[in-house]
Amino acid sequence: MEDSIVGLSLDDEEEEIIQLE
């Protein structure tokens, strides 16, 4: 779940990358 929080902090483009992982 930590990854999800980081995604929200980063830009939309970065968020997509985290979702893949």
mmCIF file of the N, C-alpha and C atoms, coordinates in Angstrom:
data_MODEL
# 
_entry.id   MODEL 
# 
loop_
_atom_site.group_PDB 
_atom_site.id 
_atom_site.type_symbol 
_atom_site.label_atom_id 
_atom_site.label_alt_id 
_atom_site.label_comp_id 
_atom_site.label_asym_id 
_atom_site.label_entity_id 
_atom_site.label_seq_id 
_atom_site.pdbx_PDB_ins_code 
_atom_site.Cartn_x 
_atom_site.Cartn_y 
_atom_site.Cartn_z 
_atom_site.occupancy 
_atom_site.B_iso_or_equiv 
_atom_site.pdbx_formal_charge 
_atom_site.auth_seq_id 
_atom_site.auth_comp_id 
_atom_site.auth_asym_id 
_atom_site.auth_atom_id 
_atom_site.pdbx_PDB_model_num 
ATOM 1  N N  . MET A 1 1  ? 0.835  -1.208 0.000   1.00 0.00 ? 1  MET A N  1 
ATOM 2  C CA . MET A 1 1  ? 0.000  0.000  0.000   1.00 0.00 ? 1  MET A CA 1 
ATOM 3  C C  . MET A 1 1  ? 0.868  1.255  0.000   1.00 0.00 ? 1  MET A C  1 
ATOM 4  N N  . GLU A 1 2  ? 2.064  1.143  0.533   1.00 0.00 ? 2  GLU A N  1 
ATOM 5  C CA . GLU A 1 2  ? 2.968  2.301  0.557   1.00 0.00 ? 2  GLU A CA 1 
ATOM 6  C C  . GLU A 1 2  ? 3.200  2.826  -0.849  1.00 0.00 ? 2  GLU A C  1 
ATOM 7  N N  . ASP A 1 3  ? 3.331  1.900  -1.828  1.00 0.00 ? 3  ASP A N  1 
ATOM 8  C CA . ASP A 1 3  ? 3.568  2.311  -3.213  1.00 0.00 ? 3  ASP A CA 1 
ATOM 9  C C  . ASP A 1 3  ? 2.428  3.215  -3.685  1.00 0.00 ? 3  ASP A C  1 
ATOM 10 N N  . SER A 1 4  ? 1.186  2.884  -3.297  1.00 0.00 ? 4  SER A N  1 
ATOM 11 C CA . SER A 1 4  ? 0.043  3.676  -3.734  1.00 0.00 ? 4  SER A CA 1 
ATOM 12 C C  . SER A 1 4  ? 0.163  5.101  -3.207  1.00 0.00 ? 4  SER A C  1 
ATOM 13 N N  . ILE A 1 5  ? 0.567  5.241  -1.960  1.00 0.00 ? 5  ILE A N  1 
ATOM 14 C CA . ILE A 1 5  ? 0.699  6.576  -1.365  1.00 0.00 ? 5  ILE A CA 1 
ATOM 15 C C  . ILE A 1 5  ? 1.740  7.382  -2.136  1.00 0.00 ? 5  ILE A C  1 
ATOM 16 N N  . VAL A 1 6  ? 2.847  6.758  -2.462  1.00 0.00 ? 6  VAL A N  1 
ATOM 17 C CA . VAL A 1 6  ? 3.916  7.450  -3.187  1.00 0.00 ? 6  VAL A CA 1 
ATOM 18 C C  . VAL A 1 6  ? 3.390  7.911  -4.537  1.00 0.00 ? 6  VAL A C  1 
ATOM 19 N N  . GLY A 1 7  ? 2.596  7.068  -5.185  1.00 0.00 ? 7  GLY A N  1 
ATOM 20 C CA . GLY A 1 7  ? 2.045  7.416  -6.495  1.00 0.00 ? 7  GLY A CA 1 
ATOM 21 C C  . GLY A 1 7  ? 1.223  8.699  -6.397  1.00 0.00 ? 7  GLY A C  1 
ATOM 22 N N  . LEU A 1 8  ? 0.450  8.810  -5.338  1.00 0.00 ? 8  LEU A N  1 
ATOM 23 C CA . LEU A 1 8  ? -0.380 10.001 -5.196  1.00 0.00 ? 8  LEU A CA 1 
ATOM 24 C C  . LEU A 1 8  ? 0.499  11.236 -5.048  1.00 0.00 ? 8  LEU A C  1 
ATOM 25 N N  . SER A 1 9  ? 1.614  11.087 -4.357  1.00 0.00 ? 9  SER A N  1 
ATOM 26 C CA . SER A 1 9  ? 2.517  12.223 -4.145  1.00 0.00 ? 9  SER A CA 1 
ATOM 27 C C  . SER A 1 9  ? 3.166  12.648 -5.461  1.00 0.00 ? 9  SER A C  1 
ATOM 28 N N  . LEU A 1 10 ? 3.509  11.663 -6.295  1.00 0.00 ? 10 LEU A N  1 
ATOM 29 C CA . LEU A 1 10 ? 4.169  11.985 -7.565  1.00 0.00 ? 10 LEU A CA 1 
ATOM 30 C C  . LEU A 1 10 ? 3.152  12.482 -8.591  1.00 0.00 ? 10 LEU A C  1 
ATOM 31 N N  . ASP A 1 11 ? 3.653  12.954 -9.736  1.00 0.00 ? 11 ASP A N  1 
ATOM 32 C CA . ASP A 1 11 ? 2.760  13.444 -10.786 1.00 0.00 ? 11 ASP A CA 1 
ATOM 33 C C  . ASP A 1 11 ? 1.973  12.289 -11.388 1.00 0.00 ? 11 ASP A C  1 
ATOM 34 N N  . ASP A 1 12 ? 0.938  12.588 -12.173 1.00 0.00 ? 12 ASP A N  1 
ATOM 35 C CA . ASP A 1 12 ? 0.111  11.541 -12.792 1.00 0.00 ? 12 ASP A CA 1 
ATOM 36 C C  . ASP A 1 12 ? 0.991  10.578 -13.593 1.00 0.00 ? 12 ASP A C  1 
ATOM 37 N N  . GLU A 1 13 ? 1.951  11.116 -14.331 1.00 0.00 ? 13 GLU A N  1 
ATOM 38 C CA . GLU A 1 13 ? 2.815  10.258 -15.149 1.00 0.00 ? 13 GLU A CA 1 
ATOM 39 C C  . GLU A 1 13 ? 3.573  9.277  -14.260 1.00 0.00 ? 13 GLU A C  1 
ATOM 40 N N  . GLU A 1 14 ? 4.097  9.768  -13.165 1.00 0.00 ? 14 GLU A N  1 
ATOM 41 C CA . GLU A 1 14 ? 4.845  8.910  -12.236 1.00 0.00 ? 14 GLU A CA 1 
ATOM 42 C C  . GLU A 1 14 ? 3.910  7.877  -11.616 1.00 0.00 ? 14 GLU A C  1 
ATOM 43 N N  . GLU A 1 15 ? 2.678  8.307  -11.322 1.00 0.00 ? 15 GLU A N  1 
ATOM 44 C CA . GLU A 1 15 ? 1.704  7.405  -10.684 1.00 0.00 ? 15 GLU A CA 1 
ATOM 45 C C  . GLU A 1 15 ? 1.473  6.172  -11.551 1.00 0.00 ? 15 GLU A C  1 
ATOM 46 N N  . GLU A 1 16 ? 1.329  6.380  -12.861 1.00 0.00 ? 16 GLU A N  1 
ATOM 47 C CA . GLU A 1 16 ? 1.089  5.251  -13.767 1.00 0.00 ? 16 GLU A CA 1 
ATOM 48 C C  . GLU A 1 16 ? 2.214  4.236  -13.663 1.00 0.00 ? 16 GLU A C  1 
ATOM 49 N N  . ILE A 1 17 ? 3.447  4.719  -13.583 1.00 0.00 ? 17 ILE A N  1 
ATOM 50 C CA . ILE A 1 17 ? 4.610  3.827  -13.510 1.00 0.00 ? 17 ILE A CA 1 
ATOM 51 C C  . ILE A 1 17 ? 4.522  2.966  -12.247 1.00 0.00 ? 17 ILE A C  1 
ATOM 52 N N  . ILE A 1 18 ? 4.163  3.584  -11.134 1.00 0.00 ? 18 ILE A N  1 
ATOM 53 C CA . ILE A 1 18 ? 4.087  2.840  -9.867  1.00 0.00 ? 18 ILE A CA 1 
ATOM 54 C C  . ILE A 1 18 ? 2.976  1.792  -9.949  1.00 0.00 ? 18 ILE A C  1 
ATOM 55 N N  . GLN A 1 19 ? 1.857  2.140  -10.573 1.00 0.00 ? 19 GLN A N  1 
ATOM 56 C CA . GLN A 1 19 ? 0.748  1.183  -10.680 1.00 0.00 ? 19 GLN A CA 1 
ATOM 57 C C  . GLN A 1 19 ? 1.208  -0.071 -11.405 1.00 0.00 ? 19 GLN A C  1 
ATOM 58 N N  . LEU A 1 20 ? 2.093  0.081  -12.404 1.00 0.00 ? 20 LEU A N  1 
ATOM 59 C CA . LEU A 1 20 ? 2.578  -1.082 -13.148 1.00 0.00 ? 20 LEU A CA 1 
ATOM 60 C C  . LEU A 1 20 ? 3.302  -2.017 -12.194 1.00 0.00 ? 20 LEU A C  1 
ATOM 61 N N  . GLU A 1 21 ? 4.061  -1.449 -11.269 1.00 0.00 ? 21 GLU A N  1 
ATOM 62 C CA . GLU A 1 21 ? 4.781  -2.284 -10.302 1.00 0.00 ? 21 GLU A CA 1 
ATOM 63 C C  . GLU A 1 21 ? 3.816  -2.747 -9.222  1.00 0.00 ? 21 GLU A C  1 
# 
